[in-house]
Amino acid sequence: MSPLLSVVLHLIAGLTVAIGLLGIALPALPGVPLVFVGLLIAAWADGFAHVGAGMMTVIGLIAALSVVADLAATALGASRFGATRAGVAGAVIGSLIALVTGQIWLVLIAPLLGAIVGEYLSNRDPKQAVRAGMGALVGMILAGAAKYALAITMIALFLVDRFWP
């Protein structure tokens, strides 16, 4: 690979990682998966000489875990605030709808509204429905923190494997 192409690929990799980190906070972007793609491009730019397939597999598994953790945290938050199965299901359905559509406003409110609607349809108690929705919101916030921690872990593993003698 030419030195110029290597530099260009490293710049693209760095930009992709930076966009991925922003994407964790801006729900319309798939944050942690973008961080993984950026790290994969950086490893490829070096011909996988420094960061090999084994480490990239570990980093990829962490990225996959972040997607699962995102959905699970929303459901767990709703259930910890007393949501029934219907409220938890509503939060998960809301999260999935938001994920599929990629609409920022849906990503922020769909799990909340899904939990409220699911809980209200289940027990007709508006106070408990709002409580379940707030639990889903708390879960989303905790999921964001977990995704940042996982992304930083991915980057740290990559850098240690790349630069550690």
N, C-alpha and C positions, 0 to 999 in steps of 0.2 A: 504494500500500500504506500502511495506517495506521501511524503511529509505534509504536503498541503491538504490532501484529503483527510489525513489523520487529525490535523488541527481543526478542520471544518467539522468533522464528526464529533470531536470533543466539545466544540462550541455548541453544536446541536444537542449533545447529551446534557451539557450544563444547563442550557435553556429549558430543555424538557424536564429536568429535575426541578428547576426553579418554578416552572408552571405547575408541576405536580404538587409542590409544597403549597402554592397559592390555591390550587384546586381543592385541597383539604378544607380550607376555609370558605371557598366559593363553590357551593355545592353543584354547580352546573358542570364542573370538570371532574373527571375521575382521578382524583389526586394521587393516591398511593400507586395505582397502576401506572400512571405517567412517570412517577419517580422510578419505578421498576424499568420502564421502557428506556428512560434516560440512562440508567446504570447499565442496561444491556447494550445500548449503543456505545457507551464508553468502553465497555469490555471488548466489544467487537472491534472498535477502532484500534485497539492494541493487539488484535488477533487472539484474544483470550490468553495472552501470554502471562499477564499478571493476575487477572481475576478469571478463574477457570469456570468450567461448566458446573462443577460441584457447588462452588460458592454462589453462582448465579441461580442454581436450583434452590438453595436455601433462601436466598433473597426473594425469589419468585413465590415460594411457599409462604413467606411472611406477607407478601403483597396479597396473596389469596386469602390469608387469614384476616387481613384488614377488611375485606369486603364482607366476610361472614360476621366479623365483630361488629360492623356497622349495623347490620340488620338485627343481630342478637341484642345489642345494647339498647336499641329503641324498644324492643319487646320486653326486655328485662326491666327497663325503667318503668314502663307502664305497669307491669305485674307487681313491682315493688311498691307502687303507689296504690295497690289494691284492685287493679283491673281484673276483670274476669277473662276467660278465654276469648270471649267476643271482643273485649277491649284490646287485648294483646293482638288478636288477629286483625283488628281494624288498624292498629299501628303498623303492623307488618305490611298489610295491603297498601296503606298510605305510602309507606317507604318505597315499596316496589313500584307503585304508580309514579312517584316522583323520580325514581331511578330511571325508569323507562322513558319518561318524557323529557327529563333533563331541564325542566323549567325551574328556575331559581325559586320563584315564589311557592311552587309546589313542594320543593325539597324542604323548605323551611316550615310549611304548615300542614302538608298532607299527613305525616305521621300523627301530628297533634289532632287534626280533625278526624282522621281514621279511628284513633283511640276513643275520642269523644263519641263519635257516631256508633261505633261498635258497642261501647259500654252502655250508651243510652238505649240502644235497641235491645240490649240484654236485660237491663233491670229498671229502666225508666226513671232512674234517679239522676237528675241533672248535676247535682253536686258531685256525686261519685264519678260521673262521666267526665267532668272538667278535671277532677283529680287524676283520673287515668290519663287524660290528655297531657297534663303537666308532667306526669311521670314519663310519658313518651318523649317530651321535650327535654327533660333532664337526661334521659338515655341518649338522645341525639347529641347533646353537649358532651357527655362522657365519651361517646363514640368518637367525636372529633378529637378529643384529647388522646384517646388510644391510637387513632390513626396517625397523629403527629408523632407519638412515641414509636410506633412501628416504622414510620418513614425514616425517622432519625436513626433507628436501629439498622435499617437497611443501608443507609448511607454510611454509617460507621463501619459496618461489616465490610462494605465495598472498599472503603478507604484503608482500613487495616490490612485487608488482603492485598490491596494494590501497592501500598507503600511500606508495609512492615517487612523487614529483611528476612 
